Amino acid sequence: MPCNEGKVDRLLRIIAGAAILSLYFVGPQTPWALLGVVPLLTGLIGYCPAYSLIGANTCGRKA
């Protein structure tokens, strides 16, 4: 899988994913908070399947 996320994009995804996922443990504790796993994992991996579908690339280098 080629990288298609830049450093800032990855950092924002990790922060947002962790924040959303934390709601499952300390917030209203709804199963919807488990959706925070998606941005967290895509931020850690550096690859977003949705970006591939639309042809976006924030990485800054050709993948």
Secondary structure as UniProt FT lines:
FT   HELIX           7..26
FT   HELIX           31..36
FT   HELIX           37..45
FT   HELIX           49..54
//
